[in-house]
Amino acid sequence: MNYKTIGCLELNSVALGLYAADEILKAGDVELLDARPTCPGRYLIILSGDTGSVQSSVEVGRETGGEMVVDWFVLPNLHQDVLPALNGTADIPEINALGIIETYSAASCILAADAAAKAGYIDLIEVRIAAGLAGKAFVTMTGDVGSVKNSVDAGVEGVGDAGPVVSSVVIPSPSAELKPKLF
């Protein structure tokens, strides 16, 4: 399946999340990339397919979830580094400058990661979604200091109205003891 367009729906109910995931899959020709409970009692659904199918399926999910929808998006032209970072399979040979963007929702973090990756010559290290984070999420990235600063700024801006950014930082030269803790 083509992962160029992904959609995401984040709900404040596990039960409605499961129901929405089922309705989403029945609504169109999409592939379920992830569907799971997250902290604090939310449910995250990530799907892929052609843009029209993803749009209509996410809309069905939004209608199903109603007021329990926390955040959502449809993102055409996903940067190729986002899914490996989301799945924890990014291959990062060296950590230079370190950039971090922390958001209040999983969906807004994926948007930040995509915008950051598209803005500069950086490598996404990880997109960590709401596991032990009270519903928050963060993305880490590395590259030269200027590129990381540019990408962090673009990532913060890329969140837009999706959800507030908790914080963002750039560490020009992370300590050698910190680097192994990033994976």
C-alpha positions as CSV (number, residue, x, y, z in Angstrom):
1,M,0.0,0.0,0.0
2,N,1.2,3.5,-0.7
3,Y,2.0,5.4,2.5
4,K,2.1,8.8,0.9
5,T,-1.2,9.8,2.6
6,I,-1.9,9.0,6.2
7,G,-4.8,9.9,8.4
8,C,-4.9,9.9,12.2
9,L,-7.8,10.0,14.7
10,E,-7.2,10.3,18.4
11,L,-10.2,9.8,20.8
12,N,-10.8,10.1,24.5
13,S,-12.5,6.7,24.7
14,V,-11.0,3.2,24.1
15,A,-14.5,1.8,23.4
16,L,-15.4,4.5,20.8
17,G,-11.9,4.2,19.4
18,L,-12.3,0.6,18.6
19,Y,-15.8,1.3,17.2
20,A,-14.4,4.2,15.1
21,A,-11.5,2.0,13.8
22,D,-14.0,-0.7,12.7
23,E,-16.2,2.0,10.9
24,I,-13.1,3.5,9.3
25,L,-12.0,0.2,7.8
26,K,-15.5,-0.5,6.5
27,A,-15.8,3.0,5.0
28,G,-13.0,2.8,2.4
29,D,-10.0,1.0,0.9
30,V,-7.5,2.0,3.6
31,E,-4.8,0.1,5.5
32,L,-4.7,0.3,9.3
33,L,-1.2,1.1,10.2
34,D,-1.8,1.4,14.0
35,A,-4.8,1.2,16.3
36,R,-4.1,1.1,20.1
37,P,-4.9,2.5,23.5
38,T,-2.6,5.3,24.6
39,C,-2.3,7.3,27.8
40,P,-4.4,8.5,29.5
41,G,-7.2,6.3,28.3
42,R,-7.2,7.5,24.7
43,Y,-7.3,5.5,21.5
44,L,-5.1,6.2,18.5
45,I,-5.9,5.2,14.9
46,I,-3.4,5.7,12.0
47,L,-4.4,4.7,8.5
48,S,-3.1,5.0,5.0
49,G,-4.4,4.8,1.5
50,D,-5.1,7.1,-1.4
51,T,-6.0,10.6,-0.3
52,G,-9.7,10.4,-1.1
53,S,-10.2,7.1,0.8
54,V,-8.2,8.4,3.8
55,Q,-10.2,11.6,3.9
56,S,-13.6,9.9,3.7
57,S,-12.5,7.2,6.3
58,V,-11.2,9.8,8.7
59,E,-14.5,11.8,8.3
60,V,-16.5,8.6,9.2
61,G,-14.2,8.1,12.2
62,R,-14.8,11.7,13.3
63,E,-18.6,11.3,13.0
64,T,-18.4,8.0,14.9
65,G,-16.2,9.5,17.7
66,G,-18.3,12.7,18.0
67,E,-17.3,14.8,21.0
68,M,-14.7,12.2,22.1
69,V,-12.4,13.1,19.2
70,V,-9.3,14.8,20.7
71,D,-7.4,15.4,17.5
72,W,-7.2,14.3,13.9
73,F,-5.6,15.0,10.5
74,V,-5.3,13.8,6.9
75,L,-1.7,14.3,5.7
76,P,-1.0,13.9,2.0
77,N,2.7,13.5,0.9
78,L,4.0,12.1,4.1
79,H,7.8,12.5,4.5
80,Q,9.5,9.1,4.1
81,D,11.2,9.3,7.5
82,V,8.1,9.7,9.6
83,L,6.9,6.1,9.7
84,P,10.3,4.6,10.6
85,A,10.6,7.1,13.4
86,L,7.0,6.3,14.5
87,N,7.8,2.6,14.5
88,G,11.1,2.9,16.2
89,T,13.0,1.6,13.2
90,A,14.9,4.7,12.1
91,D,18.6,4.0,11.4
92,I,20.6,6.9,12.9
93,P,24.3,6.4,12.6
94,E,25.4,9.5,14.5
95,I,23.8,12.1,16.9
96,N,25.0,15.6,16.2
97,A,22.7,18.5,17.4
98,L,19.5,17.2,19.0
99,G,16.1,18.8,18.5
100,I,13.0,17.9,20.5
101,I,9.3,19.0,20.0
102,E,6.8,17.9,22.7
103,T,3.1,18.2,22.0
104,Y,-0.2,17.6,23.9
105,S,-1.5,15.1,21.4
106,A,-0.2,12.2,19.4
107,A,-1.7,13.5,16.2
108,S,-0.1,17.0,16.5
109,C,3.3,15.3,17.1
110,I,3.1,13.4,13.8
111,L,2.3,16.7,12.1
112,A,5.3,18.3,13.8
113,A,7.6,15.4,12.7
114,D,6.5,15.6,9.1
115,A,6.9,19.4,8.9
116,A,10.4,19.2,10.6
117,A,11.6,16.5,8.3
118,K,10.5,18.5,5.2
119,A,12.2,21.7,6.4
120,G,15.8,20.7,6.6
121,Y,18.6,18.2,6.3
122,I,17.8,16.3,9.5
123,D,17.2,12.7,10.6
124,L,14.2,11.9,12.6
125,I,15.3,9.7,15.5
126,E,11.9,8.9,17.1
127,V,8.3,9.9,17.3
128,R,7.1,8.7,20.8
129,I,3.4,8.5,21.2
130,A,1.7,8.8,24.5
131,A,3.2,5.8,26.1
132,G,3.7,6.7,29.8
133,L,3.5,10.4,28.8
134,A,0.0,11.3,30.1
135,G,-1.2,11.6,26.5
136,K,1.6,13.8,25.3
137,A,4.0,12.9,22.5
138,F,7.4,14.0,21.3
139,V,9.7,13.9,18.3
140,T,13.5,13.8,18.4
141,M,15.8,14.7,15.5
142,T,19.4,15.2,14.7
143,G,21.6,17.0,12.2
144,D,23.8,20.1,12.1
145,V,22.8,22.8,14.5
146,G,21.4,25.2,11.9
147,S,19.3,22.5,10.2
148,V,18.0,21.2,13.5
149,K,17.0,24.8,14.6
150,N,15.2,25.3,11.3
151,S,13.4,22.0,11.5
152,V,12.3,22.5,15.1
153,D,10.9,25.9,14.2
154,A,9.1,24.4,11.2
155,G,7.8,21.5,13.2
156,V,6.4,23.8,15.9
157,E,4.7,25.9,13.2
158,G,3.5,22.7,11.4
159,V,1.4,21.8,14.4
160,G,-0.8,24.8,13.6
161,D,-4.2,24.6,15.2
162,A,-4.0,20.8,15.8
163,G,-2.9,21.1,19.4
164,P,-0.5,23.2,21.5
165,V,3.2,22.5,21.6
166,V,4.3,21.9,25.2
167,S,7.9,22.8,24.5
168,S,10.7,22.6,22.0
169,V,14.5,22.7,22.4
170,V,17.7,22.4,20.5
171,I,20.8,21.0,22.2
172,P,23.8,21.9,20.0
173,S,26.1,19.2,21.4
174,P,24.4,16.6,23.6
175,S,26.6,14.8,26.1
176,A,28.0,11.4,25.2
177,E,26.2,9.8,28.2
178,L,22.8,11.1,26.9
179,K,23.1,9.9,23.3
180,P,22.6,6.1,24.0
181,K,19.4,7.0,26.0
182,L,17.8,8.4,22.8
183,F,17.1,5.0,21.2
